[in-house]
Structures are given as structure tokens and as C-alpha cells.
Amino acid sequence: MSVTEVDPLSATDAAWSQKQPVVARHLPNGHDGGSTTTEPLAGIYGTDPKKKDEERGDTSGAARRIVTGADFIASYAAPYWLIDGIVQRGRLYSCTSLTAHGKTAVWLYNGCMIHAGRKVGHLNAEHINVVFLAGENPEDLKARTIGMARTFNLTPEQLPYVLPATFPMTEESAEELRRNIAALGVPVGLIICDTAASFFPGDDENNNVQNGQYARTLRTLTACPGNPAVVALCHPVKGAGRENLLPRGGGAFLNELDGNLTLWSDQLGETTTLHWQGKIRGPDFDPVTYRLKPVDIGKQDKHKRDILTVVAHPIDEIQATHQAAQNVANEDAVLRAIRDNPKWSLADIARHLGWIGYQDKPERWRVQRAIKALEREKLVRKFRGKYSITEAGKTALEEAKKN
């Protein structure tokens, strides 16, 4: 009599299911926060492992620690994407970048879109609740959140939950935080920790033992209702450049993560790009470029000046290329203005270039942004409060004129 074997990697779902016992398993199941589903987990080549033990006379259960390959692969669960292809539910990530490269702006945007049930740019995202741990600068986050709501027409209900506090993330405080989140009575899909340094419970940020324990404590937050992803916004190691965006804290912190996401801005204040470096558990993904846009939050300070903040939103590759070209053109225009009119103020330059904003006020910030880029390239220098063009700047303008 011939025996027909079923290959678990090539059999149809029906054939595979018919050969297996069915057991209960808990999986997150959309916005309802999870449900218990039944699906086949034991392999086609075996029966109940407990029954096998009993047949062998083993009542200790020790043999059940080792399973067949078929049983092992049968319990595989497909990735449960929070942001398609980038962030998975139930995992711990860092997002590392230098100051002013857009950490808070990008993750506030991501969090708002997920909480509101919208896409993250062109990427599908799950509609589920988000909690933002605002440890670094809660007042700044308030302004940013107002800017997000005005820019993207978000209702109050579409804004994430926020914990405006700083505290050492010890095991005890993490347990209390898990109780606080559970008390919301809703499933949570994402917890954003801004920043990791704000909640570090140790006394030495370079201590491997302390940082390893800290990362393990942060991972316990993934056990909150909804099995959320946790993204800790991190500052990089000292002297970091584009090729060295690793979180501070030694190798022990990185080792405990499921991935180190990164943000890098070639044009500070204009765009920033999300990718990964050092570690990722999962497939590679294409970089995502975000535009960083100053917006008016509709409020004024005591001197009647409009309050601005920065919001982020993804742009496609063509838009990113156009933005980079526009930034270079803006920098060249400011460089020419400094060369031809060295006594002009920033407001004078803005008016000359037609950079006029709300209430016909010159957009000095646009000039400042261009000058910062020119300073980094050593094309201008500041002396006694005034900027002047350098020899390298003159050469750059001659080259631009040829092109």
C-alpha cells in the first residue's frame, strides 16, 4: 500500500488544515483589540504531544520542549504590520537621528495618521489607538499637535493619547504605565517614547548593563492591550554622521531591539528621510522622505507675533528630487543677495526674493534656513553680526552660472 505524504510548504490550505489538530491562539484582530481565534498549529506528522508523552510513559512533560520541524513551522504567524513594510505590532524599535532632523515631527505625523485611520503617505496603516509619551518637551508637542490638527483637518477624537510627563522607566513605573494604558479601555497599536533619554532610569547612558535592562523594560510595554509596537526616539552616539546613526547606550540597547529606524536630513528644515541602520528584524524597505513644513498654529505670543511650528508629511521620490533642487536654488539666491547687498538684513533679503508670508510679513526663517546650509558648506561666514560671501561661495556662484 502506498503512502501519500503532504508537504506542509506546498500543500493547499485546505489539505494542510485537514491534517492538523486545531488549538486556540490569541492574535490581535484589528481595532477591536484582539480576539481568540482557532487555527491548526500541530504538525501533520504528529498528534497531541502530551498524548505522545503519556504513551512513552513520560508524565514530566520534559520531552515536549523539543518539537518536530512540522510542529515548529505550523505555528508561524505572518507579520502584523502597523505601518506596511516598516513597523510591526508587538515589536520594539528605536528611531535615531540628530537634533533638528525631524524625529518628533515625523512620529507625531505617523501617530496621528494611525490614530485617525488614514494612510501614512502612500503606505497602508492600521487604524488603532496611539499613545505618545511626551517626556522631552510637552509644551512644544502641544504646538505641534495643534499644527497637525489644523494642517490635516483632524478632529479632537483623531488626535493620539498623550502622557505629558518625565520619569525613570523602571520596572515598577513601566508596570504602572501598563495599568494606566489598560485603564483607557481601548486597544493600543503604537506607543511613541519621546525621547528615550527622557525616561532612562540609570545614571550612565553608556552603561551596557543599565541600557540592556532599560530596553527590556521598554519591551514590556508591547504587552499592553492591543500588543502595540513601541518606538523610542533616540539621540545618536557622539560624533554621529549619516553612516553612524546608532542609538546611545552601548551595544546592549541595540541588541534588545527589533530594529533601529533612522532619520537623516540633507536639507535641514526642508526634508528628512526615514530608513534603518544597524539592525532590522524583517524585510528591507524603501526609504520614505518627509517634507518638514512650517505652519501657523493660529495663536500669538504676548508681542502679537504668530506662533509657528513644524509638521511633517511624506512626499514621493519625484517630489523629493524637486524639493532638493529647489533648496539649492534658494541657497544660490540668498548667496547672490549677500554678495550684492552685504548690508541687507534677513528681512530685506526675504522681501527681495518675494518670500512674503502671513499678513505680508517677510519670511525671515526661509533666509535663515538657507544661510545655515551655506554656513555648513563654508560658502558664507558671519562677522560682527553680518554675513559675507567667502571665496568658496564666489566659486559656487560662478559654477551655478555656467550650469
C-alpha positions as CSV (number, residue, x, y, z in Angstrom):
1,M,0.0,0.0,0.0
2,S,1.4,3.4,-1.0
3,V,1.5,6.3,1.4
4,T,0.8,9.8,0.1
5,E,2.7,12.5,2.0
6,V,1.6,16.1,2.2
7,D,4.3,18.7,2.0
8,P,3.4,21.5,4.5
9,L,5.2,24.1,2.4
10,S,3.4,23.3,-0.8
11,A,0.0,21.8,0.2
12,T,-3.1,23.8,-0.2
13,D,-4.5,25.5,2.9
14,A,-7.4,23.0,3.0
15,A,-5.2,19.9,2.8
16,W,-2.8,21.3,5.4
17,S,-5.7,22.2,7.8
18,Q,-7.4,18.9,7.5
19,K,-4.3,17.1,8.6
20,Q,-3.8,19.1,11.8
21,P,-5.5,19.3,15.3
22,V,-6.9,22.8,16.0
23,V,-5.9,24.8,19.0
24,A,-6.9,28.2,20.4
25,R,-4.5,31.1,19.8
26,H,-4.7,34.7,20.7
27,L,-3.9,37.2,17.9
28,P,-4.5,40.9,17.5
29,N,-7.5,41.3,15.3
30,G,-7.9,44.8,14.1
31,H,-9.3,47.8,16.0
32,D,-11.3,45.6,18.5
33,G,-8.0,44.9,20.3
34,G,-7.7,41.2,19.6
35,S,-9.7,38.1,19.7
36,T,-9.2,34.4,20.3
37,T,-9.2,32.5,17.0
38,T,-8.8,28.8,16.3
39,E,-6.4,27.6,13.7
40,P,-4.3,24.5,13.2
41,L,-1.0,24.5,14.9
42,A,0.2,20.9,15.4
43,G,2.1,19.3,12.5
44,I,0.7,16.8,10.0
45,Y,3.2,14.3,11.1
46,G,2.2,14.1,14.8
47,T,-0.7,14.1,17.1
48,D,-1.1,15.7,20.5
49,P,2.4,15.9,22.0
50,K,1.0,15.3,25.5
51,K,-0.6,12.1,24.4
52,K,2.7,11.0,22.9
53,D,4.5,11.6,26.2
54,E,1.9,9.5,28.0
55,E,2.3,6.7,25.5
56,R,6.0,6.7,26.3
57,G,5.3,6.8,30.0
58,D,6.7,10.3,30.4
59,T,4.5,12.3,32.7
60,S,7.0,15.1,33.4
61,G,6.4,16.9,30.1
62,A,10.1,17.4,29.6
63,A,10.0,15.8,26.1
64,R,7.5,18.4,24.9
65,R,10.2,21.1,24.9
66,I,11.5,19.7,21.7
67,V,9.0,19.6,18.8
68,T,9.1,18.3,15.3
69,G,10.0,20.6,12.5
70,A,6.5,20.3,11.2
71,D,5.0,21.4,14.5
72,F,7.5,24.2,14.7
73,I,6.7,25.8,11.4
74,A,3.0,25.2,11.8
75,S,2.8,27.9,14.5
76,Y,4.3,30.6,12.2
77,A,2.4,33.9,12.3
78,A,2.6,36.3,9.4
79,P,3.9,39.8,10.2
80,Y,1.2,42.1,11.6
81,W,2.0,45.4,10.0
82,L,1.2,48.7,11.8
83,I,2.8,50.7,9.0
84,D,3.0,48.5,6.0
85,G,6.5,47.0,5.5
86,I,8.1,49.2,8.2
87,V,6.7,48.7,11.7
88,Q,5.1,45.6,13.1
89,R,2.8,45.3,16.1
90,G,4.3,43.9,19.2
91,R,7.9,44.9,18.4
92,L,10.4,47.3,19.9
93,Y,12.1,49.9,17.8
94,S,14.4,52.9,18.2
95,C,14.3,55.8,15.8
96,T,17.7,57.6,15.9
97,S,18.5,61.0,14.5
98,L,20.4,64.2,15.2
99,T,18.7,67.2,16.7
100,A,16.5,69.1,14.2
101,H,16.3,66.1,11.8
102,G,12.6,65.7,12.4
103,K,12.1,62.9,15.0
104,T,9.2,64.4,16.8
105,A,7.5,65.9,13.6
106,V,7.7,62.6,11.7
107,W,6.5,60.4,14.5
108,L,3.7,62.8,15.5
109,Y,2.5,62.6,11.9
110,N,2.8,58.8,11.8
111,G,0.9,58.6,15.1
112,C,-1.8,61.0,14.1
113,M,-2.4,59.2,10.8
114,I,-2.6,55.8,12.5
115,H,-4.9,57.1,15.3
116,A,-7.2,58.8,12.7
117,G,-7.3,55.8,10.4
118,R,-5.5,57.3,7.5
119,K,-2.6,56.2,5.3
120,V,1.0,57.2,6.1
121,G,1.7,58.8,2.8
122,H,1.2,56.0,0.2
123,L,1.6,53.3,2.8
124,N,-1.3,51.4,4.3
125,A,-1.5,51.8,8.1
126,E,-3.7,50.1,10.7
127,H,-6.5,52.2,12.3
128,I,-5.8,51.8,16.0
129,N,-5.2,54.0,19.1
130,V,-1.8,55.6,19.7
131,V,-0.2,56.8,23.0
132,F,2.5,59.5,22.9
133,L,4.9,59.6,25.9
134,A,5.9,63.3,25.9
135,G,8.9,63.4,28.1
136,E,11.2,65.8,26.4
137,N,9.1,68.9,25.7
138,P,5.3,68.6,26.3
139,E,4.7,72.3,25.5
140,D,6.4,72.0,22.2
141,L,4.3,68.9,21.4
142,K,1.1,70.9,22.2
143,A,2.0,73.4,19.5
144,R,3.0,70.7,17.0
145,T,-0.3,68.8,17.7
146,I,-2.3,72.0,17.1
147,G,-0.4,72.5,13.9
148,M,-1.1,68.9,12.8
149,A,-4.8,69.2,13.5
150,R,-5.1,72.5,11.5
151,T,-3.0,71.2,8.6
152,F,-4.6,67.8,8.2
153,N,-8.1,68.7,9.4
154,L,-8.0,66.3,12.4
155,T,-10.9,66.3,14.9
156,P,-10.0,66.2,18.6
157,E,-11.0,62.5,18.6
158,Q,-8.5,61.8,15.9
159,L,-5.5,63.0,18.0
160,P,-3.4,60.4,19.9
161,Y,-3.5,60.0,23.7
162,V,-0.6,61.8,25.4
163,L,1.2,61.3,28.7
164,P,2.9,64.7,29.4
165,A,5.5,63.5,32.0
166,T,9.1,62.6,32.5
167,F,10.0,59.7,34.9
168,P,12.6,57.0,35.2
169,M,11.3,53.9,33.3
170,T,12.0,51.4,36.0
171,E,10.2,48.0,36.1
172,E,7.8,49.4,38.7
173,S,6.9,52.6,36.7
174,A,6.6,50.5,33.5
175,E,4.1,48.3,35.3
176,E,2.1,51.3,36.5
177,L,2.2,52.7,32.9
178,R,0.8,49.4,31.6
179,R,-2.0,49.7,34.1
180,N,-2.7,53.3,33.1
181,I,-2.9,52.3,29.4
182,A,-5.1,49.4,30.2
183,A,-7.4,51.7,32.1
184,L,-8.1,53.6,28.8
185,G,-10.2,50.6,27.9
186,V,-9.2,50.6,24.3
187,P,-6.6,48.6,22.3
188,V,-3.4,50.5,21.6
189,G,-1.3,49.8,18.4
190,L,1.6,52.2,18.9
191,I,3.5,53.8,21.8
192,I,5.9,56.6,21.0
193,C,8.5,57.4,23.6
194,D,9.9,60.9,23.1
195,T,12.7,60.6,23.9
196,A,14.5,57.5,25.3
197,A,16.8,59.8,27.2
198,S,13.9,61.4,29.0
199,F,12.9,58.1,30.5
200,F,16.3,56.5,31.1
201,P,16.3,55.1,34.6
202,G,20.1,54.7,35.0
203,D,22.9,57.0,35.9
204,D,25.3,56.2,33.0
205,E,23.9,56.3,29.4
206,N,26.9,54.3,28.2
207,N,26.5,51.5,30.7
208,N,25.7,48.3,28.8
209,V,24.0,46.6,31.7
210,Q,21.7,49.5,32.5
211,N,20.8,50.1,28.9
212,G,20.1,46.4,28.2
213,Q,17.7,46.4,31.2
214,Y,16.1,49.6,30.0
215,A,15.4,48.2,26.6
216,R,13.9,45.0,28.1
217,T,11.7,47.2,30.3
218,L,10.5,49.2,27.3
219,R,9.7,45.9,25.6
220,T,7.2,45.1,28.4
221,L,5.0,47.9,27.0
222,T,4.3,45.7,24.0
223,A,2.2,43.6,26.4
224,C,-0.4,46.4,26.7
225,P,-3.9,45.7,25.3
226,G,-3.6,45.6,21.6
227,N,0.0,44.4,21.5
228,P,1.4,47.7,20.4
229,A,4.7,48.5,18.7
230,V,7.0,50.7,20.8
231,V,9.1,53.3,19.1
232,A,11.7,55.0,21.3
233,L,13.1,58.2,19.8
234,C,16.8,58.3,20.4
235,H,19.8,60.6,20.1
236,P,22.8,59.0,18.3
237,V,26.2,58.3,19.6
238,K,28.5,61.2,19.9
239,G,30.0,62.5,16.6
240,A,27.4,60.6,14.6
241,G,27.1,61.2,10.9
242,R,24.8,59.7,8.2
243,E,26.6,56.3,8.3
244,N,26.6,56.1,12.1
245,L,23.1,56.7,13.3
246,L,23.1,54.2,16.2
247,P,21.3,55.0,19.5
248,R,23.3,56.0,22.5
249,G,23.6,53.4,25.2
250,G,26.1,50.8,24.0
251,G,25.6,47.6,22.1
252,A,23.3,46.1,24.8
253,F,20.5,48.6,24.0
254,L,20.7,47.9,20.2
255,N,20.9,44.1,20.8
256,E,17.5,44.2,22.5
257,L,15.7,46.0,19.7
258,D,13.8,44.6,16.7
259,G,15.0,47.4,14.6
260,N,16.8,50.8,14.6
261,L,15.0,53.2,12.3
262,T,16.7,56.4,11.4
263,L,16.0,59.9,10.1
264,W,18.5,62.0,8.2
265,S,18.0,65.4,6.7
266,D,20.2,66.6,3.8
267,Q,18.3,69.9,3.8
268,L,17.7,70.8,7.5
269,G,14.2,72.1,8.0
270,E,13.1,71.1,4.5
271,T,13.1,67.3,4.2
272,T,14.1,64.2,6.2
273,T,14.3,60.6,5.2
274,L,13.2,57.5,7.2
275,H,15.2,54.3,6.8
276,W,17.0,51.9,9.1
277,Q,20.6,51.2,10.1
278,G,22.4,48.6,12.2
279,K,19.6,46.2,12.8
280,I,16.2,45.3,11.4
281,R,14.2,42.1,12.1
282,G,12.1,41.9,8.9
283,P,12.5,42.8,5.3
284,D,14.3,45.8,4.0
285,F,12.1,48.7,2.9
286,D,12.5,51.7,0.6
287,P,13.4,55.0,2.3
288,V,10.5,57.3,3.0
289,T,11.1,61.1,2.6
290,Y,9.1,63.5,4.6
291,R,8.7,67.2,3.9
292,L,9.1,69.4,7.0
293,K,6.8,72.4,6.7
294,P,6.4,75.4,9.0
295,V,2.8,76.2,9.8
296,D,0.9,78.8,11.7
297,I,-0.9,77.3,14.7
298,G,-3.5,80.2,14.8
299,K,-2.1,81.7,18.1
300,Q,0.1,84.6,19.0
301,D,2.6,85.3,21.7
302,K,2.4,88.3,24.1
303,H,4.1,90.5,21.4
304,K,1.3,89.7,18.9
305,R,3.7,87.6,16.8
306,D,2.3,84.5,15.1
307,I,3.4,81.2,16.6
308,L,4.8,78.7,14.1
309,T,5.6,75.1,14.4
310,V,6.8,72.3,12.0
311,V,4.7,69.4,10.7
312,A,5.9,66.5,8.5
313,H,4.2,64.6,5.7
314,P,5.6,62.1,3.2
315,I,6.4,63.0,-0.3
316,D,7.2,60.8,-3.3
317,E,10.6,60.4,-5.0
318,I,9.9,62.9,-7.7
319,Q,8.7,65.5,-5.2
320,A,11.8,64.8,-3.1
321,T,14.1,65.4,-6.1
322,H,12.2,68.6,-7.0
323,Q,12.5,69.8,-3.3
324,A,16.2,69.2,-3.2
325,A,16.7,71.2,-6.5
326,Q,14.5,74.0,-5.1
327,N,16.6,74.1,-1.9
328,V,19.8,74.6,-3.9
329,A,18.1,77.3,-6.0
330,N,17.0,79.1,-2.8
331,E,20.5,78.9,-1.3
332,D,22.0,80.3,-4.5
333,A,19.5,83.2,-4.4
334,V,20.4,84.0,-0.8
335,L,24.1,83.7,-1.6
336,R,23.8,86.2,-4.5
337,A,21.8,88.6,-2.3
338,I,24.6,88.5,0.4
339,R,27.3,89.1,-2.3
340,D,25.5,92.0,-3.9
341,N,24.0,93.6,-0.8
342,P,26.2,92.8,2.2
343,K,24.4,95.3,4.5
344,W,20.9,93.8,4.0
345,S,19.0,92.3,6.9
346,L,17.4,88.9,6.7
347,A,14.0,90.7,6.3
348,D,15.5,92.7,3.4
349,I,16.7,89.5,1.6
350,A,13.3,87.8,2.2
351,R,11.4,90.8,0.6
352,H,13.9,90.9,-2.3
353,L,13.2,87.3,-3.0
354,G,9.5,87.6,-2.7
355,W,9.3,85.4,0.4
356,I,6.3,87.1,2.0
357,G,4.0,85.2,4.3
358,Y,1.1,85.7,6.6
359,Q,0.0,89.4,7.0
360,D,2.5,90.4,4.3
361,K,5.4,89.7,6.7
362,P,8.8,88.7,5.3
363,E,9.7,85.0,5.9
364,R,13.0,85.5,7.7
365,W,13.0,81.9,8.6
366,R,13.5,80.9,5.0
367,V,16.5,83.1,4.7
368,Q,17.9,81.7,8.0
369,R,17.4,78.1,6.8
370,A,19.3,78.8,3.6
371,I,22.1,80.6,5.4
372,K,22.6,77.7,7.8
373,A,23.1,75.4,4.8
374,L,25.5,77.9,3.2
375,E,27.5,78.1,6.5
376,R,27.8,74.3,6.7
377,E,29.3,74.4,3.2
378,K,31.6,77.3,4.2
379,L,30.1,79.5,1.4
380,V,29.3,82.4,3.8
381,R,30.7,83.5,7.2
382,K,29.4,85.7,9.9
383,F,31.4,88.6,11.2
384,R,30.1,91.2,13.7
385,G,26.5,90.2,13.1
386,K,26.7,90.4,9.3
387,Y,27.1,87.7,6.7
388,S,29.6,87.9,3.9
389,I,30.4,85.6,1.0
390,T,33.6,83.5,1.0
391,E,35.9,82.7,-1.9
392,A,34.3,79.3,-2.0
393,G,30.9,81.0,-2.2
394,K,32.0,83.1,-5.2
395,T,33.3,80.0,-6.9
396,A,30.0,78.2,-6.3
397,L,28.0,81.1,-7.9
398,E,30.3,81.0,-10.9
399,E,29.7,77.3,-11.3
400,A,26.0,77.7,-10.9
401,K,26.0,80.4,-13.6
402,K,27.7,78.0,-16.0
403,N,25.0,75.4,-15.4
